[in-house]
Amino acid sequence: MPTAPRFGITAKPLEDPLAYLPCSHILEYQKTQAIYSPERPCVNLYVIIAGKVMVRRMIADGERQLLVDIYVVDEFFGNWALTDSINSYETAIAVEQNTRVMTWTDTEIEQLILRRPRLGIALIQMLTRRCIDYSRRIESFSSDNIAQSLARSLIRFSERLGEKSGNGSIQLMPLSHELLTEHVGTSREFVTQYMNQFRRQGFLRYSRKEIVIWPVAMNEILLATWIERSAPPGYAAGPLGTRL
């Protein structure tokens, strides 16, 4: 007896920009050295060959910074090179010694896209994925308690930057409370308070050398019951720990 055909959505494999980009100029930076900054705005597209790069952006008040992300090998940064505007609010800094990047100018990218249209598709897909990630961060800012936002950031960094251990934990590079504050968008006092509380309850441990996270346990922080028990004075826990 014939059966009805099955209809489903099959995700197409994403294009890899590196498959269409030729080798270009390679630059090397030392730890904490700026790759671009407000004084020397970004005009190139970069891909990391070795090391890590941290991108921060000055927010509207001109007094605080937002941690955009920390990028690793084979990841791109300097997206502003694909636009006609000059970004004078962003800074890219090498996180590790001997960080190496390959770079293309905006003119080179435009010419390459004309010759290799699939490169344009690959870059659009990359930027779309980042827009989706940014929208999730905005959603977290609007609906999560600070504890939840911090937990989500730690889980995300552990997935992107960490190394899995046999005991179920994930080890990642040390992240200062200042950086976590910039990523979550809160005060350093709250980050310190919750990091200490997470450590006391066995969700993680941290030092100046590393952060070790137990992701399964960390997901408990996203539950409203935990937020209700741990909300600091002056905070009321609403549905899913939202700020009231």
C-alpha positions, -999 to 999 in steps of 0.1 A, spaced: 0 0 0 15 33 -10 24 57 18 22 94 18 55 111 11 73 126 41 79 162 41 107 176 63 132 204 65 167 193 58 193 218 68 217 226 40 254 227 49 266 262 53 292 277 30 327 282 43 342 316 34 377 301 37 369 278 8 367 309 -15 392 332 -1 428 332 -13 458 335 10 466 371 18 487 392 41 495 377 75 500 400 105 512 390 140 502 406 173 513 402 209 490 398 239 469 429 246 481 446 214 453 464 195 446 452 159 423 481 154 408 508 176 389 541 175 421 558 168 428 534 139 394 522 128 387 488 112 390 488 74 399 452 68 382 418 72 403 394 93 404 357 100 424 342 129 452 318 120 466 314 156 455 326 190 423 345 200 410 380 195 387 399 218 364 426 203 349 453 225 327 482 216 321 515 233 284 521 241 264 552 237 273 569 269 310 568 260 320 556 294 314 519 293 324 490 270 305 460 257 323 428 251 311 418 216 328 384 216 360 364 218 370 349 184 391 318 178 410 301 150 392 302 116 367 328 128 363 362 112 361 396 127 361 431 114 327 429 98 326 466 94 349 463 64 319 449 45 300 482 49 306 517 37 306 532 72 337 535 95 333 520 129 351 543 154 336 527 185 352 492 183 385 477 194 400 444 186 427 431 209 450 400 207 442 377 237 473 355 234 510 359 225 518 355 188 482 359 176 483 357 138 456 370 115 451 371 77 435 402 63 417 414 32 407 450 23 371 459 15 381 464 -22 397 429 -23 365 413 -9 343 431 -34 364 420 -63 365 384 -50 327 383 -46 323 394 -82 346 365 -94 333 340 -68 297 347 -60 295 318 -35 319 338 -13 291 364 -10 267 337 1 291 324 26 297 358 42 259 365 43 254 332 61 282 340 86 267 374 93 232 360 96 244 334 122 259 363 142 227 383 140 208 354 154 233 351 182 230 388 190 192 386 190 194 358 216 216 380 237 191 409 235 163 385 244 183 374 274 189 410 285 151 417 283 138 385 299 165 370 322 176 378 357 213 387 360 221 352 373 205 337 342 223 361 319 256 353 335 250 316 334 241 318 297 273 337 290 294 312 309 278 282 291 282 299 257 319 307 264 325 272 276 310 258 244 330 281 222 363 283 240 364 254 264 379 219 264 358 190 277 370 167 304 361 132 312 342 141 343 317 162 324 333 195 332 346 221 306 378 240 312 382 274 296 405 304 297 403 328 326 376 355 322 379 384 345 348 397 363 352 429 343 349 411 310 319 391 322 303 424 333 308 438 298 293 408 282 263 405 305 256 443 308 255 446 345 276 458 374 308 441 385 294 438 420 266 415 408 290 394 387 313 389 416 283 380 439 269 354 416 303 340 406 310 334 443 275 319 447 279 296 417 312 284 431 298 277 466 270 257 450 294 236 429 284 249 395 320 260 387 354 268 401 377 296 389 411 311 395 434 334 376 445 305 355 412 290 344 375 286 348 360 250 351 323 247 345 299 218 350 274 227 322 247 203 333 247 218 368 249 253 353 217 248 335 199 246 369 206 283 372 182 289 344 153 274 364 130 299 381 131 279 414 169 286 417 165 322 409 138 326 436 161 312 462 192 332 451 178 366 441 198 393 459 182 420 481 163 445 461 155 420 433 122 403 429 121 371 409 94 371 383 85 344 358 117 327 348 137 351 370 128 382 350 137 416 365 107 433 381 
